[in-house]
Amino acid sequence: MELKEKIAFYKVCFDSMQAGILVFNNERDIVLANIPISLIFEYSSEELRKFKACKLFKNCGVLKNFIIHSDKQKYKTLVELIGVKKSGQEFPVEVSFGKIEYEGKPYFKLLLTDISLRKKREKKIKSLNYQLEEEVKLRNIELEQVIEKLKKSLSKEKELNFLKTKFIALASHEFKTPLSAILSSTELMAKYADLNNFEKRNEHLSKIKSMINHLNNMLDDLLTLENIESGEINLNITKFNLNDLIRDIYKNSKPLLKKNQQLIFNNNDDKEIYHDYKIITIILTNLLYNAIKYTNEDGSIKVEIKSNKKNIYFTIEDNGIGIPINEQNLIFTRFFRAKNALYYPGTGIGLNIVKGYIQNLNGAISFESTENKGTIFKIQLPKLNTYEQESITN
């Protein structure tokens, strides 16, 4: 092969390589550049031979460092640089350096690849990875929330099973007492009927009626509790006089008083208000019945009612057995009964109902209690006007 043919052949090989090849001297003047270099940087071969190699890169320091340290390292691979096209557009390139000598002079070759497409793909992959990581984080959070809900559901189920067991024990005891009394009174009535003793028969009829009312009240409490739990309380806001309310409660409470117990009502408010008459009656009756039940003979129960422009305040105070300090945080819990109240009749749902109703009326309840000295319950209920009736019932 002739010399010219060899040169032409080498040039074809030189220009047909996929990578761009750039050769520059010690002063960084471009000596040779193949066609891929021209295409990548958008310069002609003639234009390139007029430039220094630094013109093609944003940071020329890498070229300078390679020239300076070229004796120590013959070849360095895969260095990423920022190339600069003729238009001024910057783009990422990957280069490798090598040193050659020709006729006793040092030259430096640079193999270059445009990695713009690869970088876009890497960026897209990073973005997808980030999105995937965020999605995984979100799914993990959702999974943790589901696990937490399951834990709460299991805990709730255990609590419900415990409460169910406790309720069955309480209910069986509470229902057994009045049912036994009814059975006993029925048998005695039959006996007194034969003896034509109408007075004794009527006495036992009254007892049966009282026990049936007691059972009905317990069933009403259970239904009320279910309605409160499910949020199905239908408020019936009406206009009524506070004194009428107090008179009804006093009338119903008086027969329950123990020997020498005193029930004192202090009401300085003879005004008409808008509220749910039945629910307020249930709230006060529950608290009042508890005060009577847990206060010994010769004890006293005081009920005080005050109001201002915005609120009505009820205070029920007794000097009964009180609530143990270590159990005071539990008294509004369903079916809870304090250790010093176990020998008194009750299901342990009254205060839970009271609190549920008060919350539905946008009110508040608090108490102070000392064991063996007594308890004070304080209730605050907002006053309503005709414009507020609809808002509280919705």
HELIX and SHEET records of a PDB file:
HELIX    1   1 LEU A    3  SER A   16  1                                  14    
HELIX    2   2 ILE A   35  PHE A   41  1                                   7    
HELIX    3   3 SER A   45  LEU A   48  1                                   4    
HELIX    4   4 ALA A   53  LEU A   56  5                                   4    
HELIX    5   5 GLY A   61  ILE A   68  1                                   8    
HELIX    6   6 SER A  116  ASP A  194  1                                  79    
HELIX    7   7 PHE A  198  SER A  230  1                                  33    
HELIX    8   8 LEU A  242  SER A  253  1                                  12    
HELIX    9   9 LYS A  254  LEU A  256  5                                   3    
HELIX   10  10 TYR A  277  LYS A  293  1                                  17    
HELIX   11  11 ILE A  325  LEU A  330  5                                   6    
HELIX   12  12 LYS A  339  ALA A  341  5                                   3    
HELIX   13  13 GLY A  350  ASN A  360  1                                  11    
HELIX   14  14 GLN A  389  THR A  393  1                                   5    
SHEET    1   A 5 ILE A  30  ALA A  33  0                                        
SHEET    2   A 5 GLY A  20  ASN A  25 -1                                        
SHEET    3   A 5 LYS A 105  ASP A 114 -1                                        
SHEET    4   A 5 GLU A  90  TYR A 102 -1                                        
SHEET    5   A 5 TYR A  75  VAL A  84 -1                                        
SHEET    1   B 2 ILE A 237  ASN A 241  0                                        
SHEET    2   B 2 GLU A 272  ASP A 276 -1                                        
SHEET    1   C 5 GLN A 262  ASN A 267  0                                        
SHEET    2   C 5 SER A 300  SER A 307  1                                        
SHEET    3   C 5 ASN A 311  ASP A 318 -1                                        
SHEET    4   C 5 GLY A 374  PRO A 382 -1                                        
SHEET    5   C 5 ALA A 364  THR A 370 -1                                        
END                                                                             
